[in-house]
């Protein structure tokens, strides 16, 4: 797996001629891998939350492109590209807020455009595997950079799941926590449960327990009170899309965590690869926020918890303005107090 500490989990893998995804809907009770044989199945896995987390979605899109070309090239070796492009577009649209899906589509289209007489299957599989490996290596780099911001005996609040399950491996914000734990800096992780899908309860707590990193779950609404009591030294979250001015779209509840951190003078950090930065989107207000089914709020699993007839509004992301963010930790460097000029400088150096 890896020679790094706290790095035992991989949720995405290519086996023989198909993709396998650890079904995150079943965690923590069952650890079952789904066998994905087509682009449509990859799209469904993304849309139905079997795989989630912006980097993991991007990697799944890349492997989905391989599954598509395997089929389309076999069906029509002379004119596979048009049908493949349609499959790729559907994969990119499966979760609209996460920019990594669009980024992966562009990367695979670029590779396809450069293919000569070689097999498109081999070239695209090589590209998807490289994307996967680069994500893991980038997470290692983020961890190395980000852990330097933490001091000894840190108590860290995090939101949603940003670990190996949300990426190619290791994680973004949770990768920073893993690297800090390796340096002996983590006293405790306070993980928001993260309603309504409970990614904190089901996924982050599972990862931290599996790796032996000390942690406790908290209700999302408990964060501000714990900050007031001096029980948190910083907050670290991930991102699904970062606008050109440094505004961050992330799991719903991130904005309120950032507001609480600012009110209590606690550093608020975002960890995300540069592939999450969308230079075409000028500011956070321009990011399309995904609205999911009311049912996700009205019930837990198959059991309804809301009153009969109750309605729900279920935006699953929110936008945190750049002025609330102390630093964005990327695989290419740290941007302190982000703004348009600093983000542009980072991306021009990449």
N, C-alpha and C positions, 0 to 999 in steps of 0.2 A: 504493500500500500504506500507507505511513506516512512522515512526515517525521522520525521518530525513528531514531537509529542502531541497528544490530543488530536490525532489526525487519522482516525480509524474508519471514517464513514465515506462511502461513495454511493450516490443514489442514481447515477446515470452511467450506463455502460453499453458498449457495442459488443455483441456476441455473435460470431459467425456472420450471418447475413441480416441481422435485425437489431433493434434497439430494445434495451430493458430499462424500465423505470421503476424505482421503488415507489409503490403506491402510497402517497402521503396521506390519503384519506383514511387509511386503516391504522396509521400510527397513533398512539404508541402500542396498541394492543396486538397488532400483527405486522410482521415484516415480510411483505409479499412483493415480488417484482412482477410487473406486467410485461408481457412479451408484445412488442409493437412491431407490426410487419408492414404498415402502410402509412402514407402521409395523412390519410383520414384518421387513422387511429392515433397518430401523434397529435393531430389537431384536437381531437376529442380529449386526450389526456391533459392538454393544456387548458382547454375551456372548462373541463370538469374538475380541475384542481388536483388531479392525480400527481401532477408536477406543477410547482409554482415557485416564485422567486425569479426576478428579472433575468439574471445570468443563466439560470437553469432553463428558463423558457427559450432564451436565445440558442443555447446548445441543442435543446430538443428540436427547435426549428431547423437547425443545420442538419441534424441526423434525419429529420423528417424529409428534408430535401433529397437526401441520399436514398431513402426508401422510395420516394417518388421516382427518381431517375432509374432505379433498378427496374421498376415496373414499366415506366414509359419507354425506356430504351429497348426493353425486351419486346414490347408491343409494336413499336415503330422506330427502328434504329435510325432511320433517315430524318424523321420529323418529330422527335421526342420533345423538343424544346418548348413548343407552345403549351402542350398539356402540362409539362413540368412547371412552367411559369405560373399557370393557373393554380396548381397545387401549392406552390410557394406563396402566392398571394393569400390564399386561405390560411396557411400556417401563420403568416405575419399578422393577420387580422384576428387571431384567436383570443388574444387579450390586448385591448387597444392602448392601455396606459403604459405598459412595459416597453420601453424603446429598444431594448436588446433584441426583441423579435424582429423589428424592422432592420436593425443593424445586421442581424444574421442573414436576413433575406438579401440585403445588398452585398454582403460578403460572398454568398453563394452564387449570386448572379454574376459577380465579377469573375469568379473562378470559371463559371460556365462560359463566359464570354471569351476566355483565354484558351479554351480547350481546342486543340487542333485535331489530329487524327487519333488521339488517345481515347481510351474509354472514359466517358463522362462519369461512370460509376466510381472508378478508381480515383479520379481526380477530386471528385466531390467528397468521397469518403476520407481521403487524405486531408482535405480542408476542414471537414467537420472534426476529425480527431485532433487536428492542430488547434482549432478553436477551443476545444475542450481542455487540452493540455495547457494552452496559454491562459485560460481562465484560472486554472489551479495555480499556476506559477504567479499570475498576477495577484491572486489572493494571498499567497505567501509574502509577496512584496508589500501589499497593503498591511498585512499583519505586522511585518517588520517595522514599517514606518509608523503605523498607528500606535503600537505598544509604547513607543517612546513618549507619547503624550500622557501616559498614565504613570502615576507614582506607586510606590509600594503600598500594599494593603488597601487597594482601591475597591470600593463598592460601586458597581456599574449597573445602571438601569439600561435595559434594551427592550425593543418592541418588535413584535412579530417574530419571524424566523429569518435569519440572515446567515445561516451556517452552511454546512456541506449539503444539506437538503435543498437549499435555495440556489446553489451554484454548481460548478463542476466538481467542487470539493473544497474543504477547509472553511470557506465562507468569507464574507465581507466584514460586517460589524462583528460577527461571531469569530471571524478569523483574527481580528484585532484582539478580541478577548482570549482566544486560544494562544496567540503569541505572547500576550501579557501573562497568561497563566504559566507558560513555559519559563518565563523570567521570574516567576514567583511573585507577581504583582497583584494577583486577584485574591482579595479576601472573600468576596461574594458577588455573584451576579443576581440581580433582581430582575426577573423576567416578567414583563406584562403578559397577562393571559391572552390578550388580543382577540377580542370579540369581533365578528361573530364566528369565525372559523377556528378560533382558539389555537392559532399557530404557536403561540407562546407555551400554552399548557401542553399541547400534544407533541410539538416538534422541537422547540428550543429546549424545553425541560428534558426531553428525551435525549437530545444530543449532549447536553451538559452532564446529565446523569451517566450516559454511556462513556463519556470521556473522563469522568471523575472530577469535574470542575465544580466547586461548591456553589450552590444556587438555591434560591427560593422563588416560588411563583408569587406574584402580587396581582390584585385586580388592577385593571388599567387606571381606574379612578383613584387608586391609592398612591400613585407616584408623587403627586404634589405634596401630600402630607408627609411622606417619607423624606422628601427633599427638605421640607421645613424643619424636620427633626434632625437633620444632618446625617441621614443614613445613606445618602448617595453622593458620590464624589464626581460623577459625570454620567452623561447619557450617550450611548452610541447606537445608531440605527443604520439601516441600509437605505437604498433608493431604487425606485422603479424607473424614474426618469428625472434628469437634472436639466433644467432650462439653461439657456446661454447666460443668464444673469446670476445663476447660482441658486435659484429657487428649486426646491426638491419636492417631487411627488413621491409619496410613499404610503404604506398601509395606513388606513384611517386610524386616527389616534396619535399619529406622529406630530402633527401640528400642536395639539394640546400639550404633549410632552415637552416640545420645544418652548412653548410659552411658559410652562412651569419652570423649566430649567433657567430661562432668562430671568424670571421673577426671583429666583433663589440664587442667582449668580453662580450657577453650576454649568460647566462647559457642556456644550451640545455638539456632538460630532456625527458626521455622516460618512460612511465608508461605502464606496462603490467604484467599479472599474470605469475607465474613461469611455467604454462602450455605452455606458448609461447616460452620458452627457449628450444632449440633443442641441446642437448649435443652430438648428433651423428654428427651434422654438425659443422665442425671445425671452419669455417670462412664464412663471408658473400658471398664471391665469389663462394661458393659451393651451395648457395641457388638457386633453380630453380625459375626464374622470369616468372610470367604468362604474356603472350602476348595475348591481346584480339583483337577483330575485328577492322579493320580499320574504320568501319562505326561509331564507338563511337566517333572518333575524327572528322570525316568528317561532322557530323550532330549534331544538338541539338534536342533531341526528334525525331520527324519525319521529321524535316526540315533540309535539307542540307545547310551547311554554307560555305563549301569549294568550290573552283572553279571546274567546270566540268573536270573530268579526273585527278584531284589531287589524290595522293596516301598518305597513312599515315603509321606511325610506332607507335604502341600503347602498350609499356610495361606499366603495371599498378602498378608496385612496383619498388623501387630502394633500394640500400643498403647504409646505413650510417656507416662508419667505427667507431669502438669503441673510437678511439682517439678524435672524435668530440663530444662525449657524456659526459656531466658532471656527470650525475647520471642516473641509471636505477632504477625506483621505482617499486617494486613488492609487492605482498601480503605477502611476507615472509621477507621483509626488503629492504633497499636501498643499491645499489652497486654504490659507488662513483668512478668515473674514471674507468669504467669497463675494465677488461682484463680476460684472460683465467683463471688465478689463482683465481681471486675474484669470477668469475662466478661459478667455480668448488666448491669453499668454500660455496657459497650460496646454491647450489644444494645438496651438501653433508649434509647440515643442515636440508634440507626439509624432 
